[in-house]
Amino acid sequence: MKYTCAVPMVQIDHLTEIAKTAEEVGFDSIALPDSIFYMEKQSADYPYTPDGSRMWDENTPWVDPLIAAGAMGAVTSTLRFYTNVMKLGSRNPLLLARQVGSVANLTNNRFGFGVGIGWAPEEFEWCGVPYKRRGARVDEMIEIIKRVLAGGMVEFHGEFYDFDRLQMSPAPSEPVPFYVGGHTDAALRRAARVGDGWTSAMLKAEELAEIIGKLKALLAEFGRADAPFEFQAVCIDKFDLDGHRELADIGVTDYIAMPWVFEGHGFDADLQTKKDSMKRFADTYIHSGWQQ
């Protein structure tokens, strides 16, 4: 099982030092969150808290995850990065293809594209995109971005997007993996159909096991049972070595952690506290030899 350090709601001036520390202590990846803006009033419930409220406010720091990946990639050499997840629905696929390809090239293929739709109507409407039919629109977006990143001349004539032959150079020298987020049946089918992996929000191990089982059945349905596929998990009830063994047994391939929050220091802990927590986490789990 691989280990990823998540950096939601982290002070922006901590990011490059966190990346260097993550590489030094043995993390495999950094998971980069996405938030475009904070709207004062929300018209829909946030789907990943019991009461629908957001876990942040108007002063919480966020940075564009693709820009963050470029900055963190510049100070590391082996650490990987992936968005967790980028909300595609309010964005433009051709602009995203250019950005994702640039990050993949600048990091020497150390970037994975974690994608989702987006939950807030305001993010769509205020960015000039309709909220309705967002799932179908994102399916077209994923297809477009994949085609463009594969290199060569590309044209597309769909329901939502239409363009003649174009090319973006240079294309990444290796395929950019796509990780699909979401817990709905539609999201799971999307992950199994077009993804190189699935990424979770906060779930219990029992819930993860159920979803992984569904995904394996869907992968078989789409003729992809033997294809490489990542199961990236944020688990909220398995924290010791035995718990990590249990998660590996149910199929989790990538454990996403935020060590300083795990230790009770909060999202806004100072930088040295974050670095110390990462080192302790790595000593306890990454270097413990439990997978041998």
C-alpha positions as CSV (number, residue, x, y, z in Angstrom):
1,M,0.0,0.0,0.0
2,K,1.2,3.5,-0.9
3,Y,1.0,6.5,1.4
4,T,-0.1,10.0,0.3
5,C,0.0,13.2,2.4
6,A,-3.0,15.4,1.9
7,V,-2.8,19.2,2.1
8,P,-6.3,20.7,2.3
9,M,-6.6,24.1,3.9
10,V,-2.8,24.4,4.4
11,Q,-1.1,27.7,4.5
12,I,0.2,28.4,1.0
13,D,3.8,29.3,2.2
14,H,4.0,25.8,3.8
15,L,3.4,23.8,0.6
16,T,6.9,23.5,-0.8
17,E,8.4,22.6,2.5
18,I,5.8,20.0,3.1
19,A,6.6,18.6,-0.3
20,K,10.3,18.4,0.5
21,T,9.6,16.8,3.8
22,A,7.2,14.3,2.3
23,E,9.8,13.1,-0.2
24,E,12.5,13.0,2.5
25,V,10.5,10.8,4.9
26,G,9.1,8.4,2.3
27,F,5.6,9.5,1.3
28,D,4.7,8.4,-2.3
29,S,2.5,11.3,-3.2
30,I,0.9,14.6,-2.3
31,A,-2.9,14.9,-2.7
32,L,-3.9,18.4,-3.7
33,P,-7.5,19.7,-3.0
34,D,-9.5,22.1,-5.1
35,S,-11.7,25.0,-4.2
36,I,-12.4,28.0,-6.6
37,F,-14.0,30.4,-4.2
38,Y,-16.0,30.7,-1.0
39,M,-19.6,31.8,-1.5
40,E,-21.1,33.6,1.5
41,K,-24.4,31.7,1.0
42,Q,-24.5,28.1,-0.3
43,S,-27.6,26.9,-2.2
44,A,-26.7,23.2,-1.8
45,D,-25.5,21.0,1.0
46,Y,-21.8,20.0,1.1
47,P,-22.0,16.3,0.5
48,Y,-19.3,15.1,2.8
49,T,-20.4,16.3,6.2
50,P,-23.4,15.0,8.2
51,D,-25.2,18.4,8.3
52,G,-24.2,19.7,4.8
53,S,-22.0,22.5,6.2
54,R,-18.6,23.3,4.9
55,M,-15.5,22.6,7.0
56,W,-13.9,26.0,6.0
57,D,-14.7,29.6,5.9
58,E,-14.0,32.7,3.8
59,N,-10.5,33.1,5.2
60,T,-9.3,29.5,4.8
61,P,-6.3,29.3,2.4
62,W,-6.6,27.5,-0.9
63,V,-4.4,27.5,-4.0
64,D,-5.0,26.2,-7.5
65,P,-3.9,22.6,-7.3
66,L,-2.3,22.5,-10.7
67,I,-0.1,25.6,-9.9
68,A,0.7,24.0,-6.5
69,A,1.8,20.8,-8.2
70,G,4.2,22.7,-10.5
71,A,5.7,24.6,-7.5
72,M,6.0,21.5,-5.4
73,G,7.4,19.5,-8.3
74,A,10.1,22.0,-8.8
75,V,11.6,21.3,-5.3
76,T,11.3,17.5,-5.4
77,S,12.5,14.8,-7.7
78,T,10.6,11.5,-6.9
79,L,7.4,12.6,-5.1
80,R,4.2,12.3,-7.1
81,F,1.2,14.7,-7.1
82,Y,-2.5,14.3,-7.8
83,T,-5.5,16.5,-7.6
84,N,-8.0,15.2,-5.0
85,V,-10.1,16.1,-6.8
86,M,-10.3,18.9,-9.3
87,K,-13.9,20.0,-10.0
88,L,-14.2,19.8,-13.8
89,G,-17.7,20.9,-14.2
90,S,-17.1,24.7,-13.9
91,R,-14.0,24.7,-16.1
92,N,-13.1,24.4,-19.8
93,P,-11.6,21.1,-21.1
94,L,-9.1,22.6,-23.6
95,L,-7.7,25.0,-21.1
96,L,-7.4,22.2,-18.6
97,A,-5.7,19.9,-21.1
98,R,-3.0,22.6,-21.6
99,Q,-2.6,23.0,-17.8
100,V,-2.5,19.3,-17.0
101,G,-0.1,18.6,-19.9
102,S,2.2,21.4,-18.7
103,V,2.2,20.0,-15.1
104,A,2.9,16.5,-16.3
105,N,5.8,17.7,-18.5
106,L,7.3,20.0,-15.8
107,T,7.2,17.3,-13.1
108,N,8.6,14.6,-15.5
109,N,5.4,12.5,-15.4
110,R,4.9,12.7,-11.6
111,F,1.3,13.9,-11.9
112,G,-2.0,12.2,-11.7
113,F,-5.3,13.9,-12.5
114,G,-8.0,13.3,-9.9
115,V,-11.3,14.5,-11.2
116,G,-14.8,15.1,-10.0
117,I,-17.8,17.1,-11.0
118,G,-18.3,19.7,-8.3
119,W,-21.1,20.1,-5.8
120,A,-22.0,23.8,-5.6
121,P,-24.3,25.4,-8.2
122,E,-22.6,28.7,-7.6
123,E,-19.3,27.4,-8.9
124,F,-20.9,26.5,-12.2
125,E,-23.1,29.4,-12.7
126,W,-20.7,32.1,-11.6
127,C,-18.0,30.6,-13.9
128,G,-20.5,30.8,-16.8
129,V,-21.4,27.1,-17.0
130,P,-24.9,25.6,-16.4
131,Y,-25.3,23.3,-13.4
132,K,-27.8,21.1,-15.3
133,R,-26.5,18.0,-17.1
134,R,-23.2,18.5,-15.4
135,G,-22.4,14.7,-15.3
136,A,-22.8,14.3,-19.0
137,R,-20.8,17.4,-19.7
138,V,-17.9,16.1,-17.5
139,D,-17.9,12.8,-19.4
140,E,-17.2,14.8,-22.5
141,M,-14.6,16.8,-20.8
142,I,-12.7,13.7,-19.6
143,E,-12.7,12.3,-23.1
144,I,-11.5,15.6,-24.6
145,I,-8.7,16.0,-22.1
146,K,-7.5,12.4,-22.6
147,R,-7.5,12.7,-26.3
148,V,-5.5,16.0,-26.3
149,L,-3.0,14.7,-23.8
150,A,-2.4,11.6,-25.9
151,G,-0.8,13.9,-28.6
152,G,-1.3,14.5,-32.2
153,M,-4.2,16.2,-34.0
154,V,-7.5,15.9,-32.3
155,E,-11.1,17.0,-33.2
156,F,-14.3,16.6,-31.2
157,H,-17.9,17.0,-32.1
158,G,-20.1,16.4,-29.1
159,E,-23.2,17.6,-27.4
160,F,-21.5,20.2,-25.2
161,Y,-18.1,20.8,-27.0
162,D,-17.3,21.1,-30.6
163,F,-14.0,21.9,-32.3
164,D,-12.0,21.0,-35.4
165,R,-8.5,19.6,-35.6
166,L,-6.0,21.0,-33.1
167,Q,-2.9,19.9,-31.3
168,M,-1.1,20.8,-28.1
169,S,2.6,20.2,-27.9
170,P,4.5,18.8,-26.3
171,A,2.2,15.9,-25.2
172,P,3.3,14.2,-22.0
173,S,5.8,11.4,-22.7
174,E,3.7,9.0,-20.5
175,P,-0.1,8.8,-20.1
176,V,-1.4,10.9,-17.3
177,P,-3.4,8.7,-14.9
178,F,-7.0,9.8,-14.2
179,Y,-8.5,9.1,-10.8
180,V,-12.2,9.6,-10.5
181,G,-13.8,10.8,-7.2
182,G,-17.4,10.5,-6.0
183,H,-19.5,8.0,-4.1
184,T,-22.7,7.9,-6.2
185,D,-23.5,5.0,-8.6
186,A,-22.9,7.3,-11.5
187,A,-19.5,8.3,-10.2
188,L,-18.5,4.7,-9.6
189,R,-19.5,3.7,-13.1
190,R,-17.5,6.6,-14.4
191,A,-14.4,5.5,-12.5
192,A,-14.7,2.0,-13.6
193,R,-15.3,3.0,-17.2
194,V,-12.6,5.6,-17.8
195,G,-10.5,5.9,-14.7
196,D,-7.1,4.5,-13.7
197,G,-8.3,4.6,-10.1
198,W,-11.0,5.8,-7.7
199,T,-10.5,8.3,-4.8
200,S,-12.7,8.6,-1.7
201,A,-13.7,11.3,0.6
202,M,-13.9,10.5,4.3
203,L,-15.3,7.0,4.8
204,K,-15.3,4.2,7.3
205,A,-13.5,0.9,6.4
206,E,-16.8,-0.9,6.1
207,E,-18.0,1.7,3.6
208,L,-14.8,1.5,1.7
209,A,-15.0,-2.3,1.4
210,E,-18.5,-2.1,0.0
211,I,-17.5,0.5,-2.6
212,I,-14.4,-1.3,-3.6
213,G,-16.5,-4.4,-4.1
214,K,-18.9,-2.5,-6.3
215,L,-16.0,-1.0,-8.3
216,K,-14.4,-4.4,-8.9
217,A,-17.7,-5.7,-10.2
218,L,-18.0,-2.7,-12.5
219,L,-14.5,-3.1,-13.8
220,A,-15.4,-6.6,-14.7
221,E,-18.6,-5.4,-16.4
222,F,-16.5,-3.0,-18.5
223,G,-14.0,-5.6,-19.4
224,R,-11.3,-4.1,-17.2
225,A,-11.0,-6.6,-14.4
226,D,-7.3,-7.1,-15.0
227,A,-6.4,-3.4,-15.7
228,P,-4.2,-1.6,-13.1
229,F,-6.5,0.4,-10.8
230,E,-5.9,2.5,-7.7
231,F,-8.1,2.6,-4.7
232,Q,-7.2,5.8,-2.9
233,A,-8.8,6.1,0.6
234,V,-9.4,8.5,3.3
235,C,-10.4,6.2,6.2
236,I,-11.8,7.7,9.4
237,D,-11.9,4.6,11.7
238,K,-8.7,2.6,11.0
239,F,-5.5,4.2,12.5
240,D,-3.1,1.6,13.8
241,L,-1.0,-0.9,12.0
242,D,-3.7,-3.6,12.2
243,G,-6.1,-1.1,10.7
244,H,-3.8,-0.5,7.8
245,R,-3.5,-4.2,7.3
246,E,-7.3,-4.5,7.2
247,L,-7.5,-1.7,4.6
248,A,-4.9,-3.4,2.4
249,D,-6.9,-6.6,2.7
250,I,-10.1,-5.0,1.4
251,G,-8.2,-3.6,-1.5
252,V,-7.0,-0.1,-0.6
253,T,-3.8,0.6,-2.6
254,D,-3.2,4.2,-1.4
255,Y,-3.8,5.5,2.1
256,I,-4.3,9.3,2.2
257,A,-3.3,10.9,5.5
258,M,-2.9,14.3,7.1
259,P,-0.5,13.5,9.9
260,W,-0.7,16.7,11.9
261,V,-4.5,16.6,11.9
262,F,-4.4,12.9,12.9
263,E,-2.3,14.0,15.9
264,G,-4.8,16.6,16.9
265,H,-2.8,19.7,15.9
266,G,-5.5,21.1,13.5
267,F,-5.3,22.2,9.8
268,D,-3.4,25.4,10.7
269,A,-0.6,23.9,12.7
270,D,2.8,25.6,12.4
271,L,5.2,24.3,9.8
272,Q,7.6,22.6,12.2
273,T,4.7,20.7,13.8
274,K,3.6,19.5,10.4
275,K,7.1,18.3,9.5
276,D,7.5,16.5,12.9
277,S,4.1,14.8,12.5
278,M,5.0,13.6,9.0
279,K,8.2,12.1,10.3
280,R,6.4,10.3,13.1
281,F,3.8,9.0,10.7
282,A,6.4,7.7,8.3
283,D,8.3,6.0,11.1
284,T,5.2,4.4,12.4
285,Y,3.6,3.2,9.2
286,I,5.7,3.7,6.1
287,H,8.9,2.3,7.5
288,S,7.5,-0.2,9.9
289,G,7.8,-3.1,7.6
290,W,4.2,-4.2,8.2
291,Q,3.7,-5.0,4.5
292,Q,6.6,-7.5,4.3
